[in-house]
């Protein structure tokens, strides 16, 4: 395999992940040939690279260096794929809510552990007072 072939294969999405997505999208009983899976994986890789390039353009035109979700949304409009926006925005909101819930649960667990530690310290203080 040449260096150019290795670079191209580095840019391809994992075929197992693409195959799983294809299987979920197909009706029950339908199958996709290996060639079709490879073609879809390649097309998806090209689309991701195209969207990334457009997102970089949007980001740099707004004098920023960090790619953000809004830049991706604007890039989708630029490349005329705005039909994906509602579903992507919904997915982003679901993700953000899940991360917030996870953070809240962690805060509650941390607070609970602190309360338990404080109760243990208070009990030790009481025990120490009783020993005097």
DRENTORKOL-3810 file (N, C-alpha, C; in nm, 4 decimals):
REM DRENTORKOL-3810
@n.u->0.0850; n.v->-0.1179; n.w->0.0000; ca.u->0.0000; ca.v->0.0000; ca.w->0.0000; c.u->0.0896; c.v->0.1242; c.w->0.0000
@n.u->0.0608; n.v->0.2170; n.w->-0.0889; ca.u->0.1428; ca.v->0.3376; ca.w->-0.0990; c.u->0.1060; c.v->0.4371; c.w->0.0100
@n.u->0.1903; n.v->0.5382; n.w->0.0257; ca.u->0.1646; ca.v->0.6420; ca.w->0.1263; c.u->0.0349; c.v->0.7151; c.w->0.0955
@n.u->0.0081; n.v->0.7385; n.w->-0.0329; ca.u->-0.1162; ca.v->0.8069; ca.w->-0.0724; c.u->-0.2376; c.v->0.7222; c.w->-0.0362
@n.u->-0.2294; n.v->0.5904; n.w->-0.0590; ca.u->-0.3398; ca.v->0.5011; ca.w->-0.0239; c.u->-0.3642; c.v->0.5003; c.w->0.1266
@n.u->-0.2568; n.v->0.5037; n.w->0.2048; ca.u->-0.2707; ca.v->0.5056; ca.w->0.3499; c.u->-0.3386; c.v->0.6337; c.w->0.3961
@n.u->-0.3025; n.v->0.7472; n.w->0.3365; ca.u->-0.3648; ca.v->0.8738; ca.w->0.3740; c.u->-0.5134; c.v->0.8727; c.w->0.3419
@n.u->-0.5494; n.v->0.8181; n.w->0.2259; ca.u->-0.6904; ca.v->0.8106; ca.w->0.1878; c.u->-0.7659; c.v->0.7202; c.w->0.2837
@n.u->-0.7094; n.v->0.6055; n.w->0.3182; ca.u->-0.7789; ca.v->0.5138; ca.w->0.4087; c.u->-0.7917; c.v->0.5726; c.w->0.5488
@n.u->-0.6998; n.v->0.6613; n.w->0.5874; ca.u->-0.7107; ca.v->0.7275; ca.w->0.7172; c.u->-0.8318; c.v->0.8194; c.w->0.7230
@n.u->-0.8761; n.v->0.8680; n.w->0.6080; ca.u->-0.9874; ca.v->0.9618; ca.w->0.6033; c.u->-1.1226; c.v->0.8925; c.w->0.5924
@n.u->-1.1231; n.v->0.7620; n.w->0.5778; ca.u->-1.2485; ca.v->0.6894; ca.w->0.5626; c.u->-1.3087; c.v->0.6571; c.w->0.6984
@n.u->-1.4411; n.v->0.6583; n.w->0.7013; ca.u->-1.5122; ca.v->0.6207; ca.w->0.8230; c.u->-1.5014; c.v->0.4695; c.w->0.8425
@n.u->-1.5058; n.v->0.4237; n.w->0.9664; ca.u->-1.4978; ca.v->0.2789; ca.w->0.9915; c.u->-1.6141; c.v->0.2057; c.w->0.9237
@n.u->-1.5814; n.v->0.1064; n.w->0.8441; ca.u->-1.6834; ca.v->0.0356; ca.w->0.7670; c.u->-1.7850; c.v->-0.0329; c.w->0.8584
@n.u->-1.7422; n.v->-0.0806; n.w->0.9742; ca.u->-1.8356; ca.v->-0.1465; ca.w->1.0665; c.u->-1.9420; c.v->-0.0482; c.w->1.1149
@n.u->-1.9016; n.v->0.0737; n.w->1.1444; ca.u->-1.9974; ca.v->0.1756; ca.w->1.1892; c.u->-2.0935; c.v->0.2123; c.w->1.0770
@n.u->-2.0396; n.v->0.2281; n.w->0.9576; ca.u->-2.1239; ca.v->0.2615; ca.w->0.8426; c.u->-2.2205; c.v->0.1464; c.w->0.8143
@n.u->-2.1722; n.v->0.0235; n.w->0.8206; ca.u->-2.2571; ca.v->-0.0932; ca.w->0.7959; c.u->-2.3714; c.v->-0.0998; c.w->0.8968
@n.u->-2.3430; n.v->-0.0673; n.w->1.0224; ca.u->-2.4475; ca.v->-0.0673; ca.w->1.1256; c.u->-2.5535; c.v->0.0380; c.w->1.0942
@n.u->-2.5096; n.v->0.1572; n.w->1.0540; ca.u->-2.6041; ca.v->0.2634; ca.w->1.0187; c.u->-2.6880; c.v->0.2250; c.w->0.8970
@n.u->-2.6243; n.v->0.1627; n.w->0.7995; ca.u->-2.6969; ca.v->0.1180; ca.w->0.6804; c.u->-2.8029; c.v->0.0165; c.w->0.7204
@n.u->-2.7646; n.v->-0.0792; n.w->0.8037; ca.u->-2.8578; ca.v->-0.1835; ca.w->0.8469; c.u->-2.9773; c.v->-0.1226; c.w->0.9192
@n.u->-2.9528; n.v->-0.0216; n.w->1.0042; ca.u->-3.0620; ca.v->0.0443; ca.w->1.0765; c.u->-3.1543; c.v->0.1203; c.w->0.9820
@n.u->-3.1000; n.v->0.1714; n.w->0.8711; ca.u->-3.1793; ca.v->0.2518; ca.w->0.7778; c.u->-3.2600; c.v->0.1662; c.w->0.6799
@n.u->-3.2139; n.v->0.0453; n.w->0.6538; ca.u->-3.2817; ca.v->-0.0406; ca.w->0.5571; c.u->-3.4057; c.v->-0.1049; c.w->0.6185
@n.u->-3.5063; n.v->-0.1333; n.w->0.5354; ca.u->-3.6229; ca.v->-0.2058; ca.w->0.5868; c.u->-3.5831; c.v->-0.3481; c.w->0.6262
@n.u->-3.6631; n.v->-0.4094; n.w->0.7125; ca.u->-3.6345; ca.v->-0.5465; ca.w->0.7571; c.u->-3.6235; c.v->-0.6400; c.w->0.6373
@n.u->-3.5239; n.v->-0.7245; n.w->0.6406; ca.u->-3.5038; ca.v->-0.8223; ca.w->0.5350; c.u->-3.4165; c.v->-0.7731; c.w->0.4211
@n.u->-3.3958; n.v->-0.6434; n.w->0.4105; ca.u->-3.3115; ca.v->-0.5893; ca.w->0.3032; c.u->-3.1653; c.v->-0.5990; c.w->0.3453
@n.u->-3.0805; n.v->-0.6231; n.w->0.2479; ca.u->-2.9373; ca.v->-0.6298; ca.w->0.2764; c.u->-2.8623; c.v->-0.5398; c.w->0.1785
@n.u->-2.7452; n.v->-0.4982; n.w->0.2179; ca.u->-2.6595; ca.v->-0.4167; ca.w->0.1318; c.u->-2.5343; c.v->-0.4973; c.w->0.1003
@n.u->-2.4989; n.v->-0.5022; n.w->-0.0246; ca.u->-2.3767; ca.v->-0.5708; ca.w->-0.0662; c.u->-2.2555; c.v->-0.4953; c.w->-0.0130
@n.u->-2.1443; n.v->-0.5650; n.w->-0.0022; ca.u->-2.0206; ca.v->-0.5057; ca.w->0.0484; c.u->-1.9787; c.v->-0.3852; c.w->-0.0349
@n.u->-1.9945; n.v->-0.3945; n.w->-0.1672; ca.u->-1.9592; ca.v->-0.2821; ca.w->-0.2545; c.u->-2.0426; c.v->-0.1586; c.w->-0.2218
@n.u->-2.1708; n.v->-0.1794; n.w->-0.1940; ca.u->-2.2588; ca.v->-0.0671; ca.w->-0.1595; c.u->-2.2155; c.v->-0.0052; c.w->-0.0275
@n.u->-2.1803; n.v->-0.0887; n.w->0.0692; ca.u->-2.1336; ca.v->-0.0380; ca.w->0.1987; c.u->-2.0073; c.v->0.0456; c.w->0.1816
@n.u->-1.9149; n.v->-0.0036; n.w->0.0999; ca.u->-1.7906; ca.v->0.0704; ca.w->0.0754; c.u->-1.8180; c.v->0.2026; c.w->0.0041
@n.u->-1.9099; n.v->0.2004; n.w->-0.0925; ca.u->-1.9432; ca.v->0.3231; ca.w->-0.1656; c.u->-2.0083; c.v->0.4258; c.w->-0.0728
@n.u->-2.0975; n.v->0.3800; n.w->0.0128; ca.u->-2.1634; ca.v->0.4709; ca.w->0.1073; c.u->-2.0623; c.v->0.5249; c.w->0.2074
@n.u->-1.9724; n.v->0.4398; n.w->0.2550; ca.u->-1.8690; ca.v->0.4848; ca.w->0.3490; c.u->-1.7808; c.v->0.5906; c.w->0.2839
@n.u->-1.7452; n.v->0.5696; n.w->0.1599; ca.u->-1.6612; ca.v->0.6668; ca.w->0.0883; c.u->-1.7372; c.v->0.7980; c.w->0.0677
@n.u->-1.8635; n.v->0.7888; n.w->0.0282; ca.u->-1.9448; ca.v->0.9092; ca.w->0.0079; c.u->-1.9615; c.v->0.9858; c.w->0.1388
@n.u->-1.9825; n.v->0.9137; n.w->0.2478; ca.u->-1.9963; ca.v->0.9788; ca.w->0.3787; c.u->-1.8664; c.v->1.0487; c.w->0.4178
@n.u->-1.7534; n.v->0.9847; n.w->0.3902; ca.u->-1.6237; ca.v->1.0462; ca.w->0.4206; c.u->-1.6035; c.v->1.1741; c.w->0.3407
@n.u->-1.6391; n.v->1.1697; n.w->0.2134; ca.u->-1.6259; ca.v->1.2882; ca.w->0.1284; c.u->-1.7164; c.v->1.3992; c.w->0.1807
@n.u->-1.8394; n.v->1.3642; n.w->0.2195; ca.u->-1.9320; ca.v->1.4647; ca.w->0.2723; c.u->-1.8776; c.v->1.5272; c.w->0.4002
@n.u->-1.8245; n.v->1.4454; n.w->0.4895; ca.u->-1.7688; ca.v->1.4975; ca.w->0.6150; c.u->-1.6536; c.v->1.5934; c.w->0.5858
@n.u->-1.5668; n.v->1.5575; n.w->0.4935; ca.u->-1.4555; ca.v->1.6458; ca.w->0.4569; c.u->-1.5062; c.v->1.7757; c.w->0.3941
@n.u->-1.6068; n.v->1.7651; n.w->0.3084; ca.u->-1.6659; ca.v->1.8825; ca.w->0.2439; c.u->-1.7286; c.v->1.9750; c.w->0.3482
@n.u->-1.8054; n.v->1.9172; n.w->0.4406; ca.u->-1.8690; ca.v->1.9964; ca.w->0.5463; c.u->-1.7636; c.v->2.0576; c.w->0.6385
@n.u->-1.6599; n.v->1.9832; n.w->0.6691; ca.u->-1.5521; ca.v->2.0360; ca.w->0.7535; c.u->-1.4848; c.v->2.1553; c.w->0.6870
@n.u->-1.4581; n.v->2.1438; n.w->0.5594; ca.u->-1.3963; ca.v->2.2540; ca.w->0.4860; c.u->-1.4864; c.v->2.3776; c.w->0.4868
@n.u->-1.6151; n.v->2.3570; n.w->0.4628; ca.u->-1.7098; ca.v->2.4691; ca.w->0.4648; c.u->-1.7192; c.v->2.5298; c.w->0.6044
@n.u->-1.7149; n.v->2.4455; n.w->0.7071; ca.u->-1.7208; ca.v->2.4939; ca.w->0.8452; c.u->-1.5972; c.v->2.5761; c.w->0.8788
@n.u->-1.4819; n.v->2.5325; n.w->0.8329; ca.u->-1.3585; ca.v->2.6091; ca.w->0.8550; c.u->-1.3696; c.v->2.7457; c.w->0.7879
@n.u->-1.4247; n.v->2.7488; n.w->0.6672; ca.u->-1.4439; ca.v->2.8768; ca.w->0.5979; c.u->-1.5358; c.v->2.9696; c.w->0.6773
@n.u->-1.6459; n.v->2.9155; n.w->0.7278; ca.u->-1.7400; ca.v->2.9958; ca.w->0.8075; c.u->-1.6717; c.v->3.0468; c.w->0.9338
@n.u->-1.5959; n.v->2.9600; n.w->0.9982; ca.u->-1.5284; ca.v->2.9961; ca.w->1.1232; c.u->-1.4256; c.v->3.1065; c.w->1.1002
@n.u->-1.3433; n.v->3.0908; n.w->0.9991; ca.u->-1.2395; ca.v->3.1917; ca.w->0.9737; c.u->-1.2998; c.v->3.3231; c.w->0.9251
@n.u->-1.4110; n.v->3.3162; n.w->0.8524; ca.u->-1.4740; ca.v->3.4404; ca.w->0.8060; c.u->-1.5353; c.v->3.5188; c.w->0.9215
@n.u->-1.5627; n.v->3.4503; n.w->1.0329; ca.u->-1.6139; ca.v->3.5197; ca.w->1.1517; c.u->-1.5005; c.v->3.5516; c.w->1.2495
@n.u->-1.3767; n.v->3.5444; n.w->1.1997; ca.u->-1.2565; ca.v->3.5773; ca.w->1.2778; c.u->-1.2449; c.v->3.4956; c.w->1.4063
@n.u->-1.2818; n.v->3.3697; n.w->1.3987; ca.u->-1.2682; ca.v->3.2795; ca.w->1.5129; c.u->-1.1803; c.v->3.1619; c.w->1.4727
@n.u->-1.1268; n.v->3.0950; n.w->1.5738; ca.u->-1.0377; ca.v->2.9825; ca.w->1.5469; c.u->-1.0959; c.v->2.8490; c.w->1.5915
@n.u->-1.1991; n.v->2.8523; n.w->1.6731; ca.u->-1.2583; ca.v->2.7300; ca.w->1.7255; c.u->-1.3874; c.v->2.6988; c.w->1.6512
@n.u->-1.3953; n.v->2.5771; n.w->1.5959; ca.u->-1.5178; ca.v->2.5347; ca.w->1.5288; c.u->-1.6254; c.v->2.5098; c.w->1.6337
@n.u->-1.7426; n.v->2.5660; n.w->1.6112; ca.u->-1.8541; ca.v->2.5474; ca.w->1.7042; c.u->-1.9758; c.v->2.4972; c.w->1.6271
@n.u->-2.0732; n.v->2.4471; n.w->1.7004; ca.u->-2.1928; ca.v->2.3908; ca.w->1.6379; c.u->-2.2589; c.v->2.4913; c.w->1.5442
@n.u->-2.2679; n.v->2.6160; n.w->1.5859; ca.u->-2.3329; ca.v->2.7165; ca.w->1.5016; c.u->-2.2586; c.v->2.7344; c.w->1.3694
@n.u->-2.1262; n.v->2.7190; n.w->1.3719; ca.u->-2.0491; ca.v->2.7267; ca.w->1.2476; c.u->-2.0866; c.v->2.6114; c.w->1.1539
@n.u->-2.1057; n.v->2.4935; n.w->1.2106; ca.u->-2.1469; ca.v->2.3783; ca.w->1.1295; c.u->-2.2847; c.v->2.4046; c.w->1.0694
@n.u->-2.3761; n.v->2.4575; n.w->1.1506; ca.u->-2.5106; ca.v->2.4876; ca.w->1.1005; c.u->-2.5046; c.v->2.5900; c.w->0.9872
@n.u->-2.4243; n.v->2.6933; n.w->1.0051; ca.u->-2.4098; ca.v->2.7948; ca.w->0.9003; c.u->-2.3462; c.v->2.7361; c.w->0.7745
@n.u->-2.2505; n.v->2.6464; n.w->0.7935; ca.u->-2.1858; ca.v->2.5818; ca.w->0.6789; c.u->-2.2859; c.v->2.4948; c.w->0.6026
@n.u->-2.3732; n.v->2.4265; n.w->0.6746; ca.u->-2.4758; ca.v->2.3461; ca.w->0.6077; c.u->-2.5642; c.v->2.4337; c.w->0.5191
@n.u->-2.5951; n.v->2.5535; n.w->0.5675; ca.u->-2.6729; ca.v->2.6470; ca.w->0.4849; c.u->-2.5917; c.v->2.6890; c.w->0.3623
@n.u->-2.4631; n.v->2.7171; n.w->0.3836; ca.u->-2.3758; ca.v->2.7607; ca.w->0.2736; c.u->-2.3668; c.v->2.6564; c.w->0.1626
@n.u->-2.3586; n.v->2.5296; n.w->0.2008; ca.u->-2.3449; ca.v->2.4235; ca.w->0.1003; c.u->-2.4812; c.v->2.3673; c.w->0.0587
@n.u->-2.5869; n.v->2.4362; n.w->0.1001; ca.u->-2.7247; ca.v->2.4053; ca.w->0.0611; c.u->-2.7729; c.v->2.2686; c.w->0.1098
@n.u->-2.7390; n.v->2.2357; n.w->0.2334; ca.u->-2.7885; ca.v->2.1152; ca.w->0.2984; c.u->-2.8691; c.v->2.1520; c.w->0.4226
@n.u->-2.9410; n.v->2.2639; n.w->0.4158; ca.u->-3.0147; ca.v->2.3110; ca.w->0.5331; c.u->-3.1278; c.v->2.2166; c.w->0.5731
@n.u->-3.1651; n.v->2.1215; n.w->0.4860; ca.u->-3.2694; ca.v->2.0255; ca.w->0.5220; c.u->-3.2274; c.v->1.9375; c.w->0.6404
@n.u->-3.0974; n.v->1.9318; n.w->0.6685; ca.u->-3.0484; ca.v->1.8543; ca.w->0.7827; c.u->-3.0549; c.v->1.9317; c.w->0.9142
@n.u->-3.0720; n.v->2.0619; n.w->0.9067; ca.u->-3.0633; ca.v->2.1462; ca.w->1.0266; c.u->-3.1612; c.v->2.1083; c.w->1.1376
@n.u->-3.2902; n.v->2.0921; n.w->1.1115; ca.u->-3.3817; ca.v->2.0623; ca.w->1.2230; c.u->-3.3415; c.v->1.9370; c.w->1.3015
@n.u->-3.3073; n.v->1.8312; n.w->1.2303; ca.u->-3.2693; ca.v->1.7063; ca.w->1.2982; c.u->-3.1377; c.v->1.7222; c.w->1.3739
@n.u->-3.0412; n.v->1.7915; n.w->1.3147; ca.u->-2.9128; ca.v->1.8129; ca.w->1.3822; c.u->-2.9281; c.v->1.9016; c.w->1.5049
@n.u->-3.0090; n.v->2.0058; n.w->1.4937; ca.u->-3.0315; ca.v->2.0940; ca.w->1.6085; c.u->-3.1013; c.v->2.0187; c.w->1.7212
@n.u->-3.1956; n.v->1.9333; n.w->1.6851; ca.u->-3.2644; ca.v->1.8505; ca.w->1.7847; c.u->-3.1647; c.v->1.7550; c.w->1.8520
@n.u->-3.0785; n.v->1.6930; n.w->1.7722; ca.u->-2.9776; ca.v->1.6016; ca.w->1.8272; c.u->-2.8806; c.v->1.6746; c.w->1.9189
@n.u->-2.8405; n.v->1.7947; n.w->1.8796; ca.u->-2.7502; ca.v->1.8736; ca.w->1.9633; c.u->-2.8165; c.v->1.9085; c.w->2.0958
@n.u->-2.9425; n.v->1.9471; n.w->2.0921; ca.u->-3.0137; ca.v->1.9818; ca.w->2.2154; c.u->-3.0268; c.v->1.8593; c.w->2.3061
@n.u->-3.0551; n.v->1.7442; n.w->2.2470; ca.u->-3.0629; ca.v->1.6197; ca.w->2.3241; c.u->-2.9283; c.v->1.5887; c.w->2.3891
@n.u->-2.8200; n.v->1.6049; n.w->2.3135; ca.u->-2.6850; ca.v->1.5814; ca.w->2.3657; c.u->-2.6544; c.v->1.6775; c.w->2.4801
@n.u->-2.6836; n.v->1.8047; n.w->2.4597; ca.u->-2.6559; ca.v->1.9038; ca.w->2.5644; c.u->-2.7358; c.v->1.8744; c.w->2.6908
@n.u->-2.8605; n.v->1.8336; n.w->2.6749; ca.u->-2.9433; ca.v->1.8003; ca.w->2.7910; c.u->-2.8867; c.v->1.6783; c.w->2.8633
@n.u->-2.8414; n.v->1.5790; n.w->2.7878; ca.u->-2.7819; ca.v->1.4594; ca.w->2.8487; c.u->-2.6562; c.v->1.4958; c.w->2.9265
@n.u->-2.5732; n.v->1.5835; n.w->2.8712; ca.u->-2.4513; ca.v->1.6267; ca.w->2.9405; c.u->-2.4855; c.v->1.7062; c.w->3.0665
@n.u->-2.5898; n.v->1.7891; n.w->3.0591; ca.u->-2.6325; ca.v->1.8663; ca.w->3.1758; c.u->-2.6833; c.v->1.7719; c.w->3.2848
@n.u->-2.7630; n.v->1.6733; n.w->3.2453; ca.u->-2.8144; ca.v->1.5759; ca.w->3.3421; c.u->-2.7006; c.v->1.4984; c.w->3.4072
@n.u->-2.6021; n.v->1.4606; n.w->3.3279; ca.u->-2.4862; ca.v->1.3879; ca.w->3.3811; c.u->-2.4108; c.v->1.4747; c.w->3.4812
@n.u->-2.3914; n.v->1.6016; n.w->3.4465; ca.u->-2.3213; ca.v->1.6943; ca.w->3.5356; c.u->-2.4008; c.v->1.7150; c.w->3.6646
@n.u->-2.5334; n.v->1.7293; n.w->3.6509; ca.u->-2.6184; ca.v->1.7475; ca.w->3.7688; c.u->-2.6124; c.v->1.6249; c.w->3.8603
@n.u->-2.6170; n.v->1.5052; n.w->3.8002; ca.u->-2.6079; ca.v->1.3824; ca.w->3.8810; c.u->-2.4744; c.v->1.3753; c.w->3.9530
@n.u->-2.3672; n.v->1.4142; n.w->3.8837; ca.u->-2.2346; ca.v->1.4131; ca.w->3.9458; c.u->-2.2305; c.v->1.5122; c.w->4.0616
@n.u->-2.2886; n.v->1.6301; n.w->4.0429; ca.u->-2.2921; ca.v->1.7301; ca.w->4.1499; c.u->-2.3692; c.v->1.6779; c.w->4.2702
@n.u->-2.4815; n.v->1.6122; n.w->4.2435; ca.u->-2.5618; ca.v->1.5558; ca.w->4.3528; c.u->-2.4829; c.v->1.4480; c.w->4.4250
@n.u->-2.4148; n.v->1.3603; n.w->4.3487; ca.u->-2.3343; ca.v->1.2546; ca.w->4.4103; c.u->-2.2199; c.v->1.3126; c.w->4.4919
@n.u->-2.1537; n.v->1.4158; n.w->4.4368; ca.u->-2.0443; ca.v->1.4805; ca.w->4.5096; c.u->-2.0958; c.v->1.5440; c.w->4.6378
@n.u->-2.2105; n.v->1.6104; n.w->4.6299; ca.u->-2.2693; ca.v->1.6739; ca.w->4.7480; c.u->-2.3080; c.v->1.5682; c.w->4.8506
@n.u->-2.3607; n.v->1.4572; n.w->4.8031; ca.u->-2.3995; ca.v->1.3484; ca.w->4.8926; c.u->-2.2770; c.v->1.2908; c.w->4.9630
@n.u->-2.1683; n.v->1.2730; n.w->4.8877; ca.u->-2.0449; ca.v->1.2221; ca.w->4.9479; c.u->-1.9902; c.v->1.3201; c.w->5.0503
@n.u->-1.9968; n.v->1.4499; n.w->5.0192; ca.u->-1.9508; ca.v->1.5515; ca.w->5.1140; c.u->-2.0350; c.v->1.5497; c.w->5.2406
@n.u->-2.1667; n.v->1.5344; n.w->5.2250; ca.u->-2.2542; ca.v->1.5276; ca.w->5.3420; c.u->-2.2221; c.v->1.4051; c.w->5.4262
@n.u->-2.1966; n.v->1.2932; n.w->5.3607; ca.u->-2.1613; ca.v->1.1711; ca.w->5.4330; c.u->-2.0304; c.v->1.1906; c.w->5.5081
@n.u->-1.9319; n.v->1.2525; n.w->5.4421; ca.u->-1.8038; ca.v->1.2790; ca.w->5.5076; c.u->-1.8228; c.v->1.3740; c.w->5.6254
@n.u->-1.9063; n.v->1.4755; n.w->5.6081; ca.u->-1.9334; ca.v->1.5697; ca.w->5.7171; c.u->-2.0024; c.v->1.4995; c.w->5.8331
@n.u->-2.0968; n.v->1.4088; n.w->5.8022; ca.u->-2.1643; ca.v->1.3349; ca.w->5.9081; c.u->-2.0653; c.v->1.2477; c.w->5.9838
@n.u->-1.9741; n.v->1.1844; n.w->5.9111; ca.u->-1.8728; ca.v->1.1008; ca.w->5.9764; c.u->-1.7841; c.v->1.1868; c.w->6.0647
@n.u->-1.7428; n.v->1.3037; n.w->6.0134; ca.u->-1.6606; ca.v->1.3943; ca.w->6.0935; c.u->-1.7366; c.v->1.4407; c.w->6.2170
@n.u->-1.8663; n.v->1.4713; n.w->6.2013; ca.u->-1.9476; ca.v->1.5138; ca.w->6.3152; c.u->-1.9578; c.v->1.4018; c.w->6.4183
@n.u->-1.9756; n.v->1.2785; n.w->6.3707; ca.u->-1.9835; ca.v->1.1656; ca.w->6.4620; c.u->-1.8511; c.v->1.1467; c.w->6.5349
@n.u->-1.7392; n.v->1.1656; n.w->6.4637; ca.u->-1.6087; ca.v->1.1543; ca.w->6.5278; c.u->-1.5927; c.v->1.2627; c.w->6.6329
@n.u->-1.6423; n.v->1.3838; n.w->6.6023; ca.u->-1.6364; ca.v->1.4919; ca.w->6.7002; c.u->-1.7177; c.v->1.4558; c.w->6.8237
@n.u->-1.8346; n.v->1.3976; n.w->6.8016; ca.u->-1.9192; ca.v->1.3591; ca.w->6.9146; c.u->-1.8496; c.v->1.2515; c.w->6.9958
@n.u->-1.7914; n.v->1.1559; n.w->6.9285; ca.u->-1.7201; ca.v->1.0494; ca.w->6.9980; c.u->-1.6036; c.v->1.1078; c.w->7.0765
@n.u->-1.5325; n.v->1.2002; n.w->7.0153; ca.u->-1.4199; ca.v->1.2609; ca.w->7.0844; c.u->-1.4681; c.v->1.3394; c.w->7.2057
@n.u->-1.5801; n.v->1.4055; n.w->7.1927; ca.u->-1.6336; ca.v->1.4814; ca.w->7.3061; c.u->-1.6721; c.v->1.3858; c.w->7.4172
@n.u->-1.7319; n.v->1.2716; n.w->7.3816; ca.u->-1.7711; ca.v->1.1747; ca.w->7.4819; c.u->-1.6503; c.v->1.1149; c.w->7.5523
@n.u->-1.5370; n.v->1.1049; n.w->7.4836; ca.u->-1.4171; ca.v->1.0478; ca.w->7.5425; c.u->-1.3553; c.v->1.1394; c.w->7.6470
@n.u->-1.3778; n.v->1.2699; n.w->7.6378; ca.u->-1.3156; ca.v->1.3647; ca.w->7.7310; c.u->-1.3716; c.v->1.3566; c.w->7.8666
END
